Amino acid sequence: MSLAGDKETPLDSFKRVTAATMRAMGDIDELEVSFGPDRASLERGHAKLPMPGRDL
């Protein structure tokens, strides 16, 4: 959610819950999750995931 108190967008919600799910399933509290144009990867506590489509 933004600092201005605006509603969370569907994309922001997806990213937040996906990251939380990965941390919970992997039992890794310190897992950093980022989204971008690259392929998915997992290295040393950092998960990189492809950005979901715009029609989310």
N, CA, C and O of each residue as an XYZ file, in Angstrom:
224
protein
N       0.849     -1.174      0.000
C       0.000      0.000      0.000
C       0.890      1.231      0.000
O       1.957      1.232      0.615
N       0.463      2.255     -0.675
C       1.288      3.454     -0.770
C       1.234      4.259      0.524
O       0.347      4.069      1.355
N       2.183      5.144      0.674
C       2.239      5.984      1.866
C       1.093      6.974      1.924
O       0.713      7.420      3.007
N       0.539      7.324      0.779
C      -0.549      8.294      0.740
C      -1.883      7.676      1.145
O      -2.883      8.386      1.255
N      -1.910      6.369      1.368
C      -3.137      5.717      1.786
C      -4.020      5.291      0.632
O      -5.177      4.928      0.846
N      -3.498      5.326     -0.596
C      -4.271      4.882     -1.752
C      -4.513      3.386     -1.657
O      -3.789      2.665     -0.971
N      -5.542      2.933     -2.356
C      -5.819      1.503     -2.381
C      -4.695      0.759     -3.083
O      -4.070      1.278     -4.008
N      -4.449     -0.454     -2.634
C      -3.437     -1.304     -3.241
C      -3.941     -1.798     -4.590
O      -5.086     -2.234     -4.704
N      -3.096     -1.733     -5.605
C      -3.486     -2.207     -6.934
C      -3.466     -3.732     -6.951
O      -2.807     -4.348     -6.113
N      -4.178     -4.350     -7.895
C      -4.126     -5.811     -7.999
C      -2.698     -6.327     -8.202
O      -2.341     -7.377     -7.669
N      -1.889     -5.605     -8.961
C      -0.502     -6.023     -9.184
C       0.297     -5.964     -7.887
O       1.041     -6.895     -7.577
N       0.153     -4.889     -7.130
C       0.861     -4.770     -5.855
C       0.420     -5.859     -4.881
O       1.243     -6.422     -4.159
N      -0.859     -6.150     -4.863
C      -1.384     -7.205     -4.001
C      -0.801     -8.558     -4.391
O      -0.396     -9.333     -3.524
N      -0.757     -8.847     -5.692
C      -0.189    -10.102     -6.184
C       1.273    -10.236     -5.762
O       1.689    -11.291     -5.284
N       2.041     -9.181     -5.936
C       3.459     -9.217     -5.578
C       3.642     -9.439     -4.076
O       4.499    -10.218     -3.657
N       2.840     -8.756     -3.279
C       2.952     -8.870     -1.822
C       2.630    -10.279     -1.346
O       3.380    -10.854     -0.557
N       1.516    -10.840     -1.822
C       1.125    -12.167     -1.342
C       2.017    -13.264     -1.923
O       2.241    -14.281     -1.268
N       2.525    -13.076     -3.134
C       3.446    -14.052     -3.710
C       4.741    -14.098     -2.906
O       5.243    -15.180     -2.600
N       5.278    -12.948     -2.568
C       6.501    -12.895     -1.768
C       6.278    -13.509     -0.389
O       7.122    -14.266      0.091
N       5.167    -13.197      0.246
C       4.871    -13.748      1.567
C       4.708    -15.263      1.503
O       5.161    -15.974      2.400
N       4.069    -15.757      0.457
C       3.885    -17.196      0.293
C       5.220    -17.896      0.101
O       5.458    -18.950      0.689
N       6.092    -17.321     -0.715
C       7.415    -17.923     -0.927
C       8.213    -17.973      0.371
O       8.881    -18.969      0.649
N       8.149    -16.910      1.165
C       8.865    -16.897      2.445
C       8.312    -17.966      3.384
O       9.073    -18.657      4.061
N       6.999    -18.098      3.425
C       6.371    -19.071      4.314
C       6.647    -20.506      3.872
O       6.993    -21.352      4.696
N       6.499    -20.780      2.593
C       6.713    -22.143      2.098
C       8.182    -22.556      2.197
O       8.487    -23.725      2.433
N       9.076    -21.610      2.019
C      10.497    -21.911      2.102
C      11.054    -21.794      3.507
O      12.221    -22.107      3.745
N      10.225    -21.346      4.439
C      10.637    -21.119      5.822
C      11.897    -20.246      5.868
O      12.844    -20.518      6.607
N      11.871    -19.180      5.044
C      13.008    -18.258      4.944
C      12.485    -16.841      5.172
O      11.971    -16.209      4.249
N      12.615    -16.352      6.386
C      12.125    -15.006      6.704
C      12.882    -13.920      5.951
O      12.316    -12.871      5.641
N      14.138    -14.160      5.658
C      14.992    -13.144      5.040
C      15.012    -13.220      3.514
O      15.877    -12.603      2.892
N      14.099    -13.947      2.898
C      14.066    -14.077      1.444
C      13.640    -12.759      0.809
O      12.582    -12.217      1.128
N      14.468    -12.254     -0.086
C      14.144    -11.043     -0.842
C      13.530    -11.475     -2.169
O      14.111    -12.290     -2.884
N      12.378    -10.943     -2.497
C      11.677    -11.307     -3.730
C      11.534    -10.063     -4.596
O      11.056     -9.025     -4.138
N      11.956    -10.180     -5.855
C      11.811     -9.063     -6.786
C      11.187     -9.561     -8.079
O      11.271    -10.742     -8.416
N      10.566     -8.648     -8.788
C       9.896     -8.962    -10.047
C      10.523     -8.128    -11.148
O      10.824     -6.951    -10.954
N      10.719     -8.747    -12.311
C      11.314     -8.025    -13.426
C      11.158     -8.789    -14.729
O      10.441     -9.788    -14.785
N      11.827     -8.321    -15.778
C      11.666     -8.921    -17.103
C      12.453    -10.214    -17.299
O      12.255    -10.907    -18.297
N      13.333    -10.547    -16.374
C      14.190    -11.720    -16.531
C      13.479    -13.010    -16.145
O      12.365    -12.999    -15.621
N      14.156    -14.122    -16.418
C      13.642    -15.435    -16.027
C      13.701    -15.591    -14.512
O      14.441    -14.885    -13.827
N      12.913    -16.524    -14.009
C      12.900    -16.797    -12.578
C      14.228    -17.413    -12.149
O      14.821    -18.215    -12.871
N      14.681    -17.023    -10.958
C      15.897    -17.602    -10.393
C      15.849    -17.472     -8.873
O      15.119    -16.650     -8.320
N      16.651    -18.309     -8.218
C      16.754    -18.267     -6.759
C      18.218    -18.463     -6.396
O      18.801    -19.511     -6.675
N      18.809    -17.449     -5.771
C      20.212    -17.497     -5.376
C      20.403    -16.825     -4.029
O      20.014    -15.670     -3.849
N      20.990    -17.525     -3.095
C      21.401    -16.952     -1.806
C      20.382    -16.009     -1.186
O      20.702    -14.864     -0.866
N      19.189    -16.478     -1.021
C      18.177    -15.674     -0.351
C      17.530    -14.591     -1.185
O      16.870    -13.703     -0.645
N      17.711    -14.652     -2.509
C      17.078    -13.668     -3.388
C      16.354    -14.406     -4.507
O      16.974    -15.110     -5.304
N      15.047    -14.241     -4.558
C      14.235    -14.838     -5.619
C      13.882    -13.758     -6.628
O      13.392    -12.688     -6.266
N      14.135    -14.047     -7.884
C      13.747    -13.138     -8.969
C      12.644    -13.829     -9.754
O      12.805    -14.963    -10.205
N      11.532    -13.142     -9.911
C      10.384    -13.697    -10.615
C      10.014    -12.810    -11.793
O      10.218    -11.596    -11.752
N       9.464    -13.422    -12.853
C       9.025    -12.592    -13.979
C       7.826    -11.741    -13.575
O       7.004    -12.151    -12.755
N       7.742    -10.571    -14.153
C       6.622     -9.670    -13.892
C       5.357    -10.287    -14.479
O       5.363    -10.726    -15.629
N       4.274    -10.327    -13.706
C       3.022    -10.865    -14.251
C       2.484     -9.968    -15.366
O       2.861     -8.801    -15.475
N       1.615    -10.520    -16.177
C       1.031     -9.766    -17.281
C       0.188     -8.596    -16.812
O      -0.246     -8.545    -15.661
N      -0.033     -7.670    -17.707
C      -0.798     -6.466    -17.372
C      -2.270     -6.749    -17.108
O      -2.953     -5.946    -16.472
N      -2.762     -7.879    -17.591
C      -4.181     -8.193    -17.430
C      -4.491     -8.833    -16.081
O      -5.583     -9.373    -15.904
N      -3.580     -8.789    -15.142
C      -3.773     -9.383    -13.819
C      -4.926     -8.729    -13.097
O      -5.237     -9.101    -11.966
